[in-house]
Amino acid sequence: MHVAEAGAGDPLVLLHGWPQHWYAWRKLIPALAESYRVICPDLRGFGWTEAPPTGYEKDQFASDLLATLDVLELDRVRLVGHDWGAFAGWLAALREPQRFERYVCMDIITPWFKPKITPVTLGRASYQFVIMTPLLGRLLVQRVPAFVRTIYKRGAARPDAAWTDEELAVLVDQFGERERAAATVSLYRAFQLRELRAIAKGRYAESRMSVPTLALYGEHDPVINAETFASAAEHCDSLHVEEIPGTGHFPGEEDPETVLGHLEPFLSGR
């Protein structure tokens, strides 16, 4: 596992999603590092972490996170996750709640998500089906940089505010490596072919979230909205949901000031 760090103080872990690595947090790290030891792992298959051929279920991401905390000798941390990093965060906090002081979930479904299959939802997930396609998906991700860049930009309400061309290149050029392109394919196959069905059948129906949780989502996120978290309320001891106006799926990059305005008081317990 590759980990980027900044600052000193109580440990705060930031866990990215797709198609990113630790650099996705670049606009939040300076302010957070004034109060915390900020720790930004790269998920398996992303950034500078190894990209093995298997292990892209989100339960494995959660295990990787917990193992990283063990290696860093961190008994208890605050955690902020985005996208698949956030889903792994849910699972890690459900499994070992004593390891987490507070949890922030950004722009992802919950373990109690109830899938609704409609033409609209299928259309919004269509890029996942393309990525999952044998051979074609890996070749598109690896050899057609515009494919990933287009998906990335379409997720944002304010792509010009989120990235310069140079920043976008730092984040998406990683998929030029065959192993990382294959990891992306495995990630979405695991979700669509195994995990989504298990969630729909109630894999986590008896689970309870005892870690205080803040859920943030962009106003114009193509998939996530306030309704996403409705089914989670009865499973959480403390769940607060906030919308980030004028942003899409990447509020931490589109409007970091507003995101920090929610993160800082929640993480400090104010």
C-alpha positions in Angstrom: 0.0 0.0 0.0 1.2 3.5 -0.9 0.4 6.2 1.7 0.8 10.0 1.4 1.0 11.9 4.6 1.0 15.6 5.8 0.7 17.4 9.1 0.8 16.3 12.7 -1.8 15.6 15.4 -4.6 13.1 15.7 -4.7 10.7 12.7 -7.2 11.5 9.9 -7.5 9.0 7.0 -8.7 10.1 3.6 -9.7 7.3 1.2 -10.3 8.1 -2.5 -12.5 6.5 -5.1 -12.5 5.9 -8.9 -10.7 7.1 -11.0 -8.4 8.6 -8.5 -5.6 8.1 -6.0 -4.4 10.2 -3.0 -3.9 13.3 -5.1 -7.7 13.7 -5.3 -7.5 15.2 -1.8 -4.9 17.9 -2.8 -7.3 20.8 -2.2 -8.3 19.6 1.3 -5.0 18.4 2.7 -3.4 21.8 3.5 -6.2 23.0 5.7 -6.8 19.6 7.4 -3.0 19.1 8.0 -3.1 22.2 10.2 -5.0 20.1 12.8 -4.4 16.5 11.9 -1.9 13.9 10.8 -3.5 13.4 7.4 -3.0 9.9 5.9 -4.0 9.2 2.3 -3.7 5.6 1.2 -4.0 4.6 -2.5 -6.5 1.7 -2.8 -5.2 -1.5 -4.3 -5.0 -1.1 -8.1 -4.7 2.7 -7.9 -1.9 5.3 -7.7 1.3 3.7 -6.4 -0.3 0.8 -4.5 0.2 -2.6 -6.1 -2.4 -3.8 -8.6 -2.8 -7.6 -8.0 -5.2 -9.6 -10.3 -7.8 -10.2 -7.5 -9.3 -8.5 -4.4 -11.4 -5.7 -5.8 -14.5 -6.5 -3.6 -15.1 -3.5 -1.3 -14.9 -5.9 1.7 -11.3 -6.4 0.6 -10.7 -2.7 0.4 -12.0 -2.5 4.0 -9.6 -5.2 5.0 -6.7 -3.4 3.3 -7.7 -0.2 5.2 -7.7 -2.0 8.5 -4.4 -3.7 7.8 -2.9 -0.3 6.9 -4.0 1.1 10.2 -2.3 -1.9 11.9 0.9 -1.4 10.1 0.9 2.3 11.0 0.1 1.3 14.6 -3.0 3.4 14.7 -5.6 2.2 17.1 -8.3 4.8 16.4 -8.7 7.3 13.6 -11.1 9.7 12.0 -12.0 8.6 8.4 -13.2 10.5 5.3 -14.1 8.4 2.2 -15.2 9.3 -1.2 -16.9 7.0 -3.8 -15.6 3.4 -3.5 -13.2 4.5 -0.7 -16.4 5.7 1.2 -18.1 2.4 0.7 -15.0 0.6 2.0 -15.2 3.0 4.9 -18.8 2.0 5.7 -17.7 -1.7 5.8 -14.6 -1.1 7.9 -16.6 0.9 10.4 -19.3 -1.7 10.6 -16.7 -4.4 11.1 -14.5 -2.7 13.6 -16.3 0.4 15.0 -13.8 0.8 17.8 -11.2 1.8 15.3 -13.1 4.9 14.1 -13.8 8.1 16.0 -15.9 9.7 13.3 -16.8 8.9 9.7 -17.5 11.1 6.7 -19.1 9.4 3.7 -19.0 11.4 0.4 -21.0 10.6 -2.8 -21.6 6.8 -2.5 -24.4 4.4 -1.7 -24.7 2.9 1.7 -24.7 -0.8 2.7 -28.5 -0.5 3.0 -29.0 0.9 -0.5 -32.1 -0.4 -2.3 -31.4 -0.6 -6.0 -34.1 0.6 -8.4 -33.8 -0.6 -12.0 -35.2 2.1 -14.4 -34.1 3.4 -17.8 -32.6 6.4 -16.0 -30.5 4.4 -13.5 -29.4 2.0 -16.3 -28.3 5.0 -18.4 -26.3 6.5 -15.5 -24.6 3.2 -14.9 -24.0 2.5 -18.6 -20.3 3.4 -18.4 -19.8 0.6 -15.8 -21.2 -1.9 -18.2 -18.8 -0.8 -20.9 -15.9 -1.1 -18.5 -17.0 -4.6 -17.6 -17.0 -5.8 -21.2 -14.4 -8.5 -21.7 -11.2 -7.2 -23.4 -13.0 -4.1 -24.7 -13.3 -2.5 -21.2 -9.7 -3.0 -20.4 -8.5 -1.7 -23.8 -10.7 1.4 -23.5 -9.5 2.2 -20.0 -5.8 1.6 -20.9 -5.5 2.9 -24.4 -8.1 5.6 -24.9 -7.3 8.3 -22.3 -10.3 10.3 -23.4 -12.6 7.6 -22.3 -11.8 7.9 -18.6 -11.4 11.6 -18.8 -14.9 12.0 -20.3 -16.5 9.9 -17.6 -14.6 11.8 -14.9 -15.6 15.2 -16.3 -19.3 14.2 -16.8 -19.5 13.4 -13.1 -18.7 17.0 -12.1 -21.1 20.0 -12.3 -18.0 22.3 -12.5 -15.2 20.4 -14.3 -13.3 23.5 -15.0 -13.2 24.3 -11.3 -12.3 20.8 -10.3 -9.2 20.2 -12.5 -6.6 21.8 -14.7 -5.5 19.6 -17.6 -2.3 18.9 -15.7 -4.2 17.8 -12.5 -6.5 15.6 -14.6 -3.4 13.9 -16.2 -1.9 13.2 -12.8 -5.1 11.4 -11.8 -6.1 9.4 -14.9 -2.8 8.7 -16.7 -2.2 5.8 -14.2 -4.6 3.7 -16.2 -2.1 3.5 -19.1 -0.6 0.7 -17.1 -2.2 -2.6 -18.0 -2.5 -3.8 -14.4 -4.3 -0.7 -13.3 -6.7 -0.7 -16.3 -7.5 -4.4 -15.4 -8.0 -3.4 -11.8 -10.7 -0.9 -12.9 -12.5 -3.7 -14.8 -12.3 -6.0 -11.8 -13.6 -3.4 -9.5 -16.8 -2.8 -11.5 -17.3 -6.5 -12.3 -17.1 -7.3 -8.6 -19.8 -4.6 -7.8 -22.2 -5.3 -10.6 -22.0 -9.1 -10.7 -21.6 -9.9 -7.0 -21.8 -7.1 -4.5 -24.9 -5.3 -5.8 -27.0 -8.4 -5.7 -25.8 -9.2 -2.2 -26.7 -5.7 -1.1 -30.2 -6.0 -2.6 -30.7 -9.3 -0.9 -29.9 -7.7 2.5 -26.3 -8.8 3.2 -26.0 -5.9 5.7 -29.7 -5.8 6.9 -28.7 -6.8 10.4 -25.7 -4.5 10.6 -25.7 -1.4 12.8 -23.4 1.7 12.4 -22.4 3.0 15.8 -19.7 5.4 14.5 -21.0 9.0 14.3 -21.4 9.6 10.5 -21.7 12.6 8.3 -22.9 12.0 4.7 -22.0 14.6 2.1 -23.1 14.6 -1.6 -23.0 17.0 -4.5 -26.3 18.7 -5.5 -25.8 17.6 -9.1 -24.3 14.1 -8.4 -25.7 12.0 -11.2 -26.5 9.1 -8.9 -26.4 10.1 -5.2 -29.1 12.3 -3.5 -30.8 12.7 -0.2 -33.0 9.6 -0.9 -29.8 7.5 -1.1 -29.4 7.8 2.7 -33.1 7.3 3.7 -32.8 3.6 4.2 -29.6 4.0 6.2 -31.1 6.2 9.0 -32.7 3.3 10.9 -29.3 1.4 10.9 -27.2 4.3 12.2 -26.9 5.6 15.8 -26.0 9.1 14.4 -26.3 10.0 10.7 -26.3 13.6 9.5 -26.8 14.3 5.7 -25.7 17.5 3.9 -25.9 18.6 0.3 -23.0 20.5 -1.3 -24.7 23.1 -3.6 -23.5 23.6 -7.1 -21.3 20.5 -7.2 -21.5 17.1 -8.8 -19.8 13.8 -7.8 -16.5 15.4 -6.8 -17.4 18.2 -4.3 -14.0 17.9 -2.6 -12.4 19.0 -5.9 -15.2 21.3 -7.2 -15.8 23.3 -4.0 -13.2 22.4 -1.3 -14.0 25.5 0.8 -17.6 24.4 1.4 -16.6 20.8 2.0 -14.1 22.0 4.6 -16.8 24.0 6.2 -18.7 20.8 6.9 -15.7 18.6 7.7 -13.9 20.7 10.2 -16.6 21.1 12.8 -17.8 17.5 12.4 -14.4 16.0 12.8 -13.6 18.1 15.8 -16.9 17.2 17.4 -18.2 20.8 17.5 
